[in-house]
């Protein structure tokens, strides 16, 4: 390895350490300032809570049944996320396969994408019943249309010249899909996963606000109603951590998929 290369890698490592250190410093400063202002009475800890009170809430996991609520939200989010991605991908493939169906359903997809999905909550509850099913359907409703539009747009914008060349070699539509279109849109699929992590979580929390008797959304609603802001803030922090972990899992999956694609498609 050349000296220039070593210097470059060293600079990259130093930059990462500086960024991480700065991020930690910002977090510690914010928490310290929050705790200090709450202790001095500058802000009302009853309304804003404080880091120490949130830590006490975490310490009382068993009395608050936090594990149960976390498990419920995680289950609903992962199931809604998985079904939304799988179903959206299949529908996107069908619409790409048939230009007629794509033209017919395009305006409906655009309208549904712009429609606030929370407004469908009462209808979903009536159709599938109050409970976990309604919450999962809510998560699917929010992520499904975005998945279809994102992946379909990627399919339709695949290199036209490459597809024409494949057709000159008598490639059928299935071969074009599996050998050209899907490999060319691995990054699009990953982007769809990243977008739908947050959307699925939004759908689940929205559903829990409406009908759930368990879950982090229920805890936030309950905590707000009885003015237990420590419980509300703790639930929000857990949601943030969960969203970060899911995003990290997708980032790891991205490396696996792209590595697989490089070895099998190119």
NUGU-967342 format. One line per field, with one value per residue (C-alpha): residue number from 1; residue in one letter; x, y, z. Coordinates in steps of 0.001 Angstrom, whole numbers. Each point is the difference from the previous one (the first is absolute). Layout:
BEGIN
i (NUM; ...);
aa (A; ...);
x (X; ...);
y (Y; ...);
z (Z; ...);
This chain:
BEGIN
i (1; 2; 3; 4; 5; 6; 7; 8; 9; 10; 11; 12; 13; 14; 15; 16; 17; 18; 19; 20; 21; 22; 23; 24; 25; 26; 27; 28; 29; 30; 31; 32; 33; 34; 35; 36; 37; 38; 39; 40; 41; 42; 43; 44; 45; 46; 47; 48; 49; 50; 51; 52; 53; 54; 55; 56; 57; 58; 59; 60; 61; 62; 63; 64; 65; 66; 67; 68; 69; 70; 71; 72; 73; 74; 75; 76; 77; 78; 79; 80; 81; 82; 83; 84; 85; 86; 87; 88; 89; 90; 91; 92; 93; 94; 95; 96; 97; 98; 99; 100; 101; 102; 103; 104; 105; 106; 107; 108; 109; 110; 111; 112; 113; 114; 115; 116; 117; 118; 119; 120; 121; 122; 123; 124; 125; 126; 127; 128; 129; 130; 131; 132; 133; 134; 135; 136; 137; 138; 139; 140; 141; 142; 143; 144; 145; 146; 147; 148; 149; 150; 151; 152; 153; 154; 155; 156; 157; 158; 159; 160; 161; 162; 163; 164; 165; 166; 167; 168; 169; 170; 171; 172; 173; 174; 175; 176; 177; 178; 179; 180; 181; 182; 183; 184; 185; 186; 187; 188; 189; 190; 191; 192; 193; 194; 195; 196; 197; 198; 199; 200; 201; 202; 203; 204; 205; 206; 207; 208; 209; 210; 211; 212; 213; 214; 215; 216; 217; 218; 219; 220; 221; 222; 223; 224; 225; 226; 227; 228; 229; 230; 231; 232; 233; 234; 235; 236; 237; 238; 239; 240; 241; 242; 243; 244; 245; 246; 247; 248; 249; 250; 251; 252; 253; 254; 255; 256; 257; 258; 259; 260; 261; 262; 263; 264; 265; 266);
aa (X; X; X; X; X; X; X; X; X; X; X; X; X; X; X; X; X; X; X; X; X; X; X; X; X; X; X; X; X; X; X; X; X; X; X; X; X; X; X; X; X; X; X; X; X; X; X; X; X; X; X; X; X; X; X; X; X; X; X; X; X; X; X; X; X; X; X; X; X; X; X; X; X; X; X; X; X; X; X; X; X; X; X; X; X; X; X; X; X; X; X; X; X; X; X; X; X; X; X; X; X; X; X; X; X; X; X; X; X; X; X; X; X; X; X; X; X; X; X; X; X; X; X; X; X; X; X; X; X; X; X; X; X; X; X; X; X; X; X; X; X; X; X; X; X; X; X; X; X; X; X; X; X; X; X; X; X; X; X; X; X; X; X; X; X; X; X; X; X; X; X; X; X; X; X; X; X; X; X; X; X; X; X; X; X; X; X; X; X; X; X; X; X; X; X; X; X; X; X; X; X; X; X; X; X; X; X; X; X; X; X; X; X; X; X; X; X; X; X; X; X; X; X; X; X; X; X; X; X; X; X; X; X; X; X; X; X; X; X; X; X; X; X; X; X; X; X; X; X; X; X; X; X; X; X; X; X; X; X; X; X; X; X; X; X; X);
x (0; 1356; 678; -2694; -2529; 1002; -342; -3416; -1261; 1397; -1824; -3217; 369; 710; -3023; -2287; 1293; -508; -3554; -888; 1576; -1915; -3277; 572; 959; -3191; -2126; 1727; -216; -3706; -782; 2118; -1673; -3447; 703; 1515; -2882; -2514; 1821; 295; -3702; 607; -2195; -2811; 1155; -3632; -723; 3358; 1252; 3783; 2739; 155; -3763; 118; 2803; -2160; -2826; 2322; 1140; -3625; -486; -1910; -2489; -701; -176; 2319; 1298; -3547; -703; 3333; -636; -3470; 1217; 3021; -2187; -2592; 2646; 2048; -3071; -1508; 3400; 626; -3463; 24; 3380; -822; -3468; 1165; 2841; -2303; -2536; 2808; 1191; -3552; -437; 3397; -922; -3276; 163; -3787; -493; 2668; -1822; -3363; 1145; 2534; -2469; -1462; 3454; 804; -3262; 483; 3573; -1176; -2878; 728; -99; -1020; -3349; -536; 379; -3716; -756; 2803; -1259; -3516; 1289; 2495; -1040; 1653; 3294; 3351; -1349; -1205; 3370; 1934; -2335; 597; 3768; -442; -2271; 2626; 2981; -1638; -683; 3435; 1627; -1971; 776; 3674; 757; -2214; 1722; 3371; -1156; -1368; 3238; 2275; 2463; -2156; 2963; 991; -3541; -96; 3290; -1379; -3074; 2212; 1375; -3583; -131; -3540; -1614; 752; 3688; 83; -1603; 2316; 3240; -214; -2813; 254; 3839; 27; -2402; 1575; 849; -3597; -1248; 2360; -1156; -3577; 880; 1591; -3025; -2506; 1671; -1194; -3324; -868; 843; -2173; -2871; 323; 199; -2975; -1999; 1032; -1123; -3476; -760; 2849; 70; 3731; 3010; 2150; -2680; -2447; 2522; 477; -3760; -514; 2932; -1323; -3477; 1169; 2889; 2731; 2465; 2854; -1817; -681; 3636; 1285; -2286; 1161; 3655; -668; -1689; 3054; 2357; -2189; -139; 3787; 510; -2330; 1812; 3323; -1370; -1037; 3427; 1578; -2449; 951; 3630; -1044; -2377; 2400; 2848; -2241; -998; 3606; 888; -3105; -1310; 3041);
y (0; 3416; 2767; 2176; -2778; -449; 3757; 23; -2910; 1653; 3257; -1942; -1715; 3306; 1618; -2823; 302; 3787; -330; -2671; 2025; 3117; -1933; -1358; 3470; 1539; -2718; 273; 3807; -102; -2523; 1885; 3303; -1600; -1552; 3215; 2202; -2473; -153; 3803; 400; 1961; -2524; -1981; -3634; -1061; 1192; -597; -2887; -319; -2543; -1214; -579; -1831; -2227; -842; -930; -2340; -1468; -895; -2051; -2766; 2288; 1886; -3181; 1705; -3314; -1034; 3298; -84; -3594; 880; 3011; -1875; -2934; 2236; 2133; -2899; -1854; 3091; 947; -3482; -414; 3533; -495; -3475; 910; 3339; -1650; -2627; 2651; 2152; -2986; -639; 3663; 15; -3196; 1452; 3544; -66; -662; 2566; 2722; -1001; 47; 2854; 2802; -2092; -637; 3720; 876; -2717; 1130; 3538; -1124; 242; -3658; 865; 1095; -3628; -1116; -162; -1843; -2510; -618; -703; -2299; -2146; 677; 1852; -1510; -1102; -766; 3569; 1410; -2260; 912; 3672; -541; -1847; 2735; 2660; -1906; -1901; 2856; 1549; -3372; -484; 3482; -102; -3415; 457; 3304; -1733; -2823; 2408; 2018; -2974; 516; -192; -723; -2988; -1376; 548; -1854; -2914; -118; -224; -3212; -1278; 400; -431; 2313; -2275; -111; 3799; 351; -2417; 689; 3765; 1843; -1499; 33; 3623; 992; -1592; 3481; 1103; -2938; 894; 3638; -1228; -2037; 3030; 2198; -2592; -599; 3377; -195; -3391; 1296; 3073; -2266; -2186; 2928; 1682; -3212; -360; 3565; -948; -3466; -1810; -1157; -711; 1360; 3118; 2060; -1009; 979; 3433; 567; -1280; 2006; 3176; -544; -488; 2511; -2624; 1806; -2251; -2936; 1972; 1090; -3509; -1478; 2577; -780; -3739; 709; 1966; -2810; -2601; 2056; 364; -3741; -810; 2470; -1571; -3454; 1201; 1594; -3362; -1759; 2500; -1119; -3661; 554; 2208; -2444; -2857; 2033; 730; -3704; -1396; 2688; 1845);
z (0; -979; 2517; -1570; 428; 3650; 628; -1658; 2121; 3131; -832; -562; 3367; 1769; -1683; 1179; 3564; -53; -1317; 2561; 2807; -1063; -120; 3515; 1246; -1415; 1644; 3383; -79; -831; 2745; 2539; -837; 153; 3415; 1379; -1136; 1462; 3364; 186; -742; -3198; -1783; 1596; 239; 474; -3555; -1712; 2197; 458; -792; 3613; 147; -3344; 1318; 3031; -2372; -1892; 3325; 786; -3168; 1734; 1752; -3227; -2135; -2492; -1333; -908; -1769; -1852; -1133; -1302; -2001; -1401; -1096; -1678; -1729; -1363; -1243; -1641; -1467; -1422; -1514; -1418; -1708; -1352; -1264; -1404; -1907; -1517; -1089; -1462; -2061; -1260; -1007; -1736; -1831; -1294; -1359; -304; 3718; 833; -1936; 1495; 3638; -113; 912; 2827; 1437; -119; 1787; 2641; 576; 736; 2220; 3763; 1044; 3558; -1471; -992; 3626; 875; -3259; 610; 3544; -1302; -2763; 1938; 3592; 2855; 1066; -1348; -3481; -491; 1126; -2381; -2873; 817; -255; -3301; -1381; 681; -1421; -2878; -2451; 562; -698; -3211; -1337; 987; -1490; -3063; -776; 241; -2287; -2609; -24; -547; -2849; -3157; -2275; 2088; -198; -3793; -361; 2034; -2242; -3095; 1494; 361; 3779; 1307; 2542; 2950; -933; -364; 3422; 1811; -1883; -590; 1781; 3499; 155; -1197; 2779; 3060; 1318; -653; 2046; 2839; -76; 191; 3085; 1661; -733; 1168; 3354; 1213; -1814; 1518; 3459; -618; -1059; 3080; 2427; -1713; 373; 3638; 654; -1240; 1314; 1713; 3608; -186; -1831; 146; -1745; 2702; 2688; -1582; -129; 3542; 1369; -1599; 1393; 3606; -296; 439; -2241; 1156; -1571; -3186; -398; 786; -2668; -2550; 764; -415; -3346; -1125; 1009; -1711; -3215; 90; 504; -2903; -2239; 1007; -828; -3467; -521; 840; -2331; -2717; 141; -206; -2951; -1967; 613; -1193; -3054; -948; 116; -1718; -2381; -1274);
